[in-house]
Each structure stands twice: as C-alpha cells, then as structure tokens.
C-alpha cells in the first residue's frame, strides 16, 4: 500500500486509497453507458457489434491506465460521443466510405494529435480558435446527437414533403426512448451516480419483459475482437477528400480534451496559481495515444470524459481514480450478452441527454454581437441538417471569417482561422 500511496501521491490528508477507489467506481458508473451506446452506433456502420463492444472496453481501459499511471490525473477516457456518431452517420453512411477507411482517419487524427502534443503546438492552436467557434462546434455536435437519437428511436421519421415529421409516439420504440430520457433527466437532477446507465438498463428490462427483446444472458466469455482488430485502412484515409474528416476528428478531440482537462482539474483544485494544469502534456499524450490504440482495436476516437468530475466530487484526486475505472472497463468485457440485448431506443434517451448537456454551451455565446452569433447558428443548424460534423465545422469557419471581414472586424480573424477557412473553402468548392 505504501508503494501505491507514494506513486500516486496519496498523503492521507486530501485523499486515501479507499477514497480514490470509491471515486473511480463513481466515475465509471456515470460513463458506463458508453459500453452500450458505442457498439449500437458503430454497428450501423457495418462493424461487428461484439467486436466493437470489446474494443470499446479495451480502448477505454488502455486510455484510463495511461492517464492514471503516466499523467497521474483522476480523468477517465472512453470512445467519445459525437465522434462515434460522426464516424457512422457522417463518414460511413453519409459520405460512403468503408468503416475501415474511417478507422484509418481516426488513426491519422490521433497521430497528428500526438505530434501537436510533442511539439507543443497545441496551445497555439487552442488559443487561436475563437471561443464562439469552439462553443458553436460543441453545440452543433449536441444538435447532431439529438437528431440521431430522435431518428434512431422513431420519434422523428422521414417524409417526402417536409423531409422529416413526428413519428407515431404511441408505438413501443418512441415511448421507451421518451421514458428513458425522462428517467435519466430525473435521476441526473437528483445527482444519482449511474443515472444514464440506470435509464438504459431500465428501458432494456421493460423491453425484455414486454417481449420485444430476447434474453441472451448476462455474463459470458468476451467476444472476439478479431473482426475489427487492425482492420483500419490508413492508405484509404490519405485520400484528399478525407482532409476535412481527419480535421473534424482532430478538432473535436483536441478541444473536447482541453476543455475536459480544465474542468476536471479545476474541480479537483489541481491547477496551480498561474493557471497551469499539472502534467498537461502527459494528459494530452495519454488521450491521443488512446485514440491511436482505439483505432487499431476497432473503435472511433477515444477522449477524456467530463463525467470524471463525478469521481472528483466523491473525493478523487489522483491517477488511481483513472486506474480503477480502467479495471472496471476490463471487467465489463464479460458482460457482452447484456450489451447485446440493449436496443437502439434504449440508448436514444442517453444520447439525447448528452445532447442537452452539449447544447448548454449556447448560454456563453455573446448573442449581442452578430458576428459571433451568426457562425454559431450556422454550425448549430448545418451540423445536423447536413448530417456531418465536418461540413458544420467548415461552414462555421467560412461564415466566421466572412462576417468578420464584412463587418470590419478582420483583426479578430487569427492566422490559423484564415488558413483553415481557405483549406475548407477549397474543399467545398473543388473536392
């Protein structure tokens, strides 16, 4: 025990080994929903659901171990929401790429992330992107997730005249999705750990009892990861038309990770008097390495989870929290039959809940400044309506640069934004 305490810096005053383990369990319960949601989403891209389930658990575990043992921070990782939806509905189903090529794009984005971390370019990029655009992208992804949740559960259906319309809310799927969402919101408001997972499992249980789901067991030997292991097509991802896709994976992962690290370390009071995050470089390397590893295993981008604040609120302060979460993700590989019984409408409520949280960033937008508000609205609307995070980001950058230029506020357009705007404009017009 003494060796563990020394390695993680557990001094007994601010935390103990017991507190760290309890905090890790708390964090895991708040993010365990991803082991049900991620396989459902990626399976629609044509990937083997059992293999994705194992890949999700392994990628999360590896990411948590690296974060806990190397960066020694109480931050857990897993395949990210939004990025998995973009992978399936944007890149594979929307753009027509094979899922192997999409994995190649995830791999390349992770490699670029590693290089940005090693050469310390990340701070320059993060600081150069306007806050309005960052918040707009987060909100746009939230709207994208909301649309996917409504569509997958049958709440919203297609119609020739208006493209979309309200589905039959009296049918089983929409009713169950609604119940799941209401339960999750209620439990989350009361700050009950594992609210999202409870909501998913409750709907799955109702579906089972109603005869809409066939019982397949709870525990078994983990499925083979072979169908997705090392199946990524890196050469295919080098296609020039994949530039915006790789950029979208990188952009979202980079800013999501940076924001999560700030939020979690602030909550844990780990930031020093100068505002510096301890082991920031190591944390970003842990995140990017997990993305690369996850792509090789067979899952979309792995990222830091803001749900880690739940464990921090429970007293977690060190990397032992992340290690504990990693162990629990490894143990989760034995619950494949349970994950296989989770229908799409059971996870729809969880996806919509995440969308609500992401849309909360809209409160920080300076709506009085139209040159800030307009790009945000463009990203917010075009991301779900084009069914593409990449297109939403591209149109947002182009709009930001154009309105700043037209309003005489060109000095607010930084060099990276100019470069990205030109690249994205060329991609839209000629590629």
Beta strands, then each sheet from edge to edge (+ up, - down):
strand 1: 77-79
strand 2: 156-159
strand 3: 163-166
strand 4: 302-304
sheet 1: 1+ 4-
sheet 2: 2+ 3-
end
